[in-house]
Each structure stands twice: as structure tokens, then as C-alpha cells.
């Protein structure tokens, strides 16, 4: 159970630090590649709509991931494997 919470903590820290790093490196010319990002999912502008006549439900899911987040998630996974637990 401890290992699961630790993994979730490391992954969330990697995502948040990666987003912060991407935002900070956006204006720096030689680090701007860290801010490159791609959106994945079903766009909120054009959601999947399920119309049942009485009930209409729309589904959307969007995730934006940057190069900095990929790097920090990889570092977080490396740190997770090196963390000893008692």
C-alpha cells in the first residue's frame, strides 16, 4: 500500500513540476523545446454526445502533455525505483 501511494506521489510531482518547467522555459530560446506540447483526447469544443431523447449526455476528455513533463515523469519513475521502503 505504501508503494502505491509513493508511486502516485512521484507521478503527480513529475506532472506538476513538468508543467511548471514547461511554462518557465517557454520564453528561453535554447530551452523552448521543453515547452512543446500535444493535446490528446476528445476536445471539449466538439464533445461526444449521447442523445436519448429524454436525456442528453456529452462526454469529453482532453489531456495536454509537454516534453518537460515526459522528462520529469521519467525522472520520477527513476527516483521511485531507487527509493528504499522499510
C-alpha positions as CSV (number, residue, x, y, z in Angstrom):
1,X,0.0,0.0,0.0
2,X,2.9,2.4,0.8
3,X,4.5,1.7,-2.6
4,X,1.3,2.6,-4.4
5,X,0.9,5.9,-2.6
6,X,4.5,6.7,-3.2
7,X,4.2,5.9,-6.9
8,X,1.2,8.2,-7.2
9,X,3.0,10.9,-5.3
10,X,6.1,10.7,-7.6
11,X,3.9,10.7,-10.7
12,X,1.9,13.7,-9.6
13,X,5.0,15.6,-8.6
14,X,6.5,14.8,-12.0
15,X,3.5,16.1,-13.9
16,X,3.2,19.3,-11.8
17,X,6.9,20.0,-11.9
18,X,7.0,19.3,-15.7
19,X,4.1,21.7,-16.3
20,X,5.9,24.4,-14.3
21,X,9.2,23.7,-16.1
22,X,7.5,23.9,-19.5
23,X,5.8,27.2,-18.6
24,X,9.1,28.7,-17.3
25,X,11.1,27.5,-20.4
26,X,8.6,28.8,-22.9
27,X,10.4,32.2,-23.5
28,X,14.0,30.9,-23.3
29,X,15.3,30.2,-26.8
30,X,17.6,27.2,-26.2
31,X,15.1,25.6,-23.8
32,X,11.9,26.3,-25.7
33,X,11.8,22.7,-26.9
34,X,10.7,21.7,-23.4
35,X,7.5,23.7,-23.8
36,X,6.5,21.8,-26.9
37,X,3.2,20.1,-26.1
38,X,0.5,18.0,-27.7
39,X,-3.2,17.6,-26.9
40,X,-4.8,14.2,-26.7
41,X,-8.4,13.2,-26.3
42,X,-11.9,14.3,-27.3
43,X,-12.0,18.0,-27.5
44,X,-14.3,20.0,-25.2
45,X,-15.2,22.1,-28.2
46,X,-16.5,19.1,-30.0
47,X,-17.7,16.5,-27.4
48,X,-19.1,13.1,-28.0
49,X,-22.9,13.5,-27.5
50,X,-25.3,10.7,-26.5
51,X,-28.9,11.8,-27.2
52,X,-31.6,9.5,-25.7
53,X,-34.5,11.9,-26.4
54,X,-35.2,12.3,-22.7
55,X,-31.6,12.7,-21.6
56,X,-28.7,14.2,-23.5
57,X,-25.2,13.4,-22.2
58,X,-21.9,14.8,-23.6
59,X,-18.5,13.3,-23.0
60,X,-15.2,15.0,-23.4
61,X,-11.7,14.3,-22.2
62,X,-8.6,16.3,-23.0
63,X,-5.0,15.9,-21.9
64,X,-2.1,18.2,-22.8
65,X,1.4,16.8,-22.2
66,X,4.7,18.6,-22.8
67,X,8.2,17.4,-23.4
68,X,9.2,18.7,-20.0
69,X,6.5,16.6,-18.4
70,X,7.8,13.5,-20.2
71,X,11.3,14.2,-18.9
72,X,10.1,14.8,-15.3
73,X,7.8,11.8,-15.3
74,X,10.8,9.6,-16.4
75,X,12.9,11.1,-13.6
76,X,10.1,10.5,-11.1
77,X,9.9,6.8,-12.1
78,X,13.7,6.5,-11.8
79,X,13.5,8.1,-8.3
80,X,10.7,5.7,-7.4
81,X,12.7,2.7,-8.3
82,X,15.6,3.9,-6.2
83,X,13.6,4.8,-3.1
84,X,14.0,2.2,-0.4
85,X,11.0,1.4,1.7
86,X,11.0,-0.4,5.1
